[in-house]
Amino acid sequence: MTQGVEVVGLYVRDQDEALAFYVEKLGFRVHTDVRNGDYRWLTVQHPEQAGFQLGLFTPGPPIHDAATAQTLQAMVAKGAMPPLVLVVDDCRAAYDRMRAQGVEFTQAPVDRYGAVDAGFRDPSGNGWKMIEARR
């Protein structure tokens, strides 16, 4: 029997806005984009990570009622969700490239703990740490 994590979900304010950000600015590709009525299952995948997907989901039915969805959206916008980590070969080069693409950084690259890292947020407020892979 094979088991493992295939999709990690991320709450976003607007799926089209999130899709544009993750594809156009971070270089992910669309893996799955299907609808069932108002519900949309949207996942993206980093081109160098086959098998692992990032789900871009909006809080709401069928999982959440309206009040819960509103609370979750407010929490995401405030950056209250745990940060995600993007590993890159060269943090400073990725920072320059992504800033030129319009990514708003919360922290410029810093040498820390034997690596270089930077911080940014997606348009919904989800925090990311970008860390240079150790050589």
C-alpha positions in Angstrom: 0.0 0.0 0.0 1.3 3.4 -0.9 0.5 6.5 1.1 1.6 10.1 1.3 0.6 13.7 1.1 -0.3 14.8 -2.5 -2.0 18.1 -2.0 -1.5 20.8 0.7 -4.3 23.4 0.7 -3.9 27.1 1.0 -6.8 29.5 1.5 -6.9 32.3 -1.0 -9.2 35.4 -1.4 -9.7 34.9 -5.1 -8.7 31.8 -7.1 -8.1 33.6 -10.4 -5.9 36.2 -8.7 -4.0 33.5 -6.8 -3.6 31.4 -10.0 -2.1 34.4 -11.9 0.3 35.0 -9.0 1.5 31.4 -8.6 1.8 30.8 -12.3 3.1 34.1 -13.7 5.2 35.3 -10.8 6.4 32.1 -9.0 6.6 29.8 -12.1 4.2 27.1 -11.0 2.0 25.4 -13.5 -1.7 24.4 -13.3 -2.2 20.8 -12.3 -6.0 20.6 -11.9 -8.7 23.1 -12.5 -12.2 21.6 -12.3 -15.6 22.9 -11.1 -18.6 21.4 -9.5 -21.3 24.1 -9.4 -19.8 27.0 -7.4 -17.0 24.8 -6.0 -13.6 24.9 -7.8 -10.8 22.4 -7.2 -7.7 24.3 -8.3 -4.2 23.0 -7.7 -0.8 24.2 -9.0 2.5 22.4 -9.1 6.1 23.5 -9.1 7.6 22.2 -12.4 10.5 20.5 -10.5 8.3 18.7 -8.0 6.2 16.0 -9.6 3.6 14.5 -7.4 3.1 17.4 -5.0 0.4 20.0 -5.5 -0.5 23.2 -3.8 -4.3 23.6 -3.6 -5.6 27.2 -4.0 -9.0 27.1 -2.2 -11.5 29.7 -1.2 -13.1 29.3 2.2 -16.8 28.5 1.9 -19.3 25.9 1.0 -19.4 22.9 1.1 -16.8 22.9 3.9 -17.5 26.2 5.7 -20.5 28.3 6.5 -20.5 32.0 5.6 -19.4 33.2 9.0 -16.5 30.7 9.2 -15.4 31.6 5.6 -15.3 35.3 6.5 -13.2 34.6 9.6 -10.8 32.5 7.7 -10.4 35.1 4.9 -9.7 37.8 7.6 -7.1 35.5 9.2 -5.3 34.9 5.9 -5.3 38.6 5.0 -3.6 39.3 8.4 -0.9 36.8 7.7 -2.0 34.5 10.5 -1.6 31.3 8.7 1.7 29.3 9.0 4.3 30.3 6.4 5.2 28.1 3.5 8.8 27.6 2.4 10.1 27.9 -1.2 13.6 26.5 -1.7 15.7 28.2 -4.4 19.2 27.8 -5.7 20.1 31.5 -5.3 17.9 33.6 -2.9 19.3 37.0 -4.0 18.8 36.2 -7.7 15.3 34.9 -7.1 14.5 37.9 -5.0 15.6 40.3 -7.8 13.7 38.3 -10.5 10.5 38.1 -8.4 10.6 41.8 -7.4 10.8 42.6 -11.1 7.7 40.5 -11.5 5.9 42.6 -8.9 6.1 40.2 -5.9 6.0 42.3 -2.7 8.6 41.2 -0.2 8.2 41.6 3.6 11.9 40.9 4.1 14.9 41.3 1.8 17.5 38.5 1.6 19.4 38.0 4.9 22.3 35.7 5.8 21.0 33.6 8.6 21.8 30.2 10.1 24.2 29.3 7.3 21.8 30.1 4.5 20.1 33.1 2.9 16.4 33.7 3.3 13.8 36.3 2.3 10.1 36.7 3.0 7.1 37.6 0.8 3.3 37.3 0.8 0.9 36.2 -1.9 -2.0 38.5 -2.9 -4.3 36.9 -0.2 -1.8 37.5 2.6 -0.2 34.0 2.9 3.3 34.3 4.1 6.2 32.6 2.4 9.9 32.2 3.4 12.2 31.8 0.5 15.4 29.9 1.5 18.5 29.3 -0.5 19.3 25.6 -0.7 22.5 24.6 1.1 25.2 23.5 -1.2 
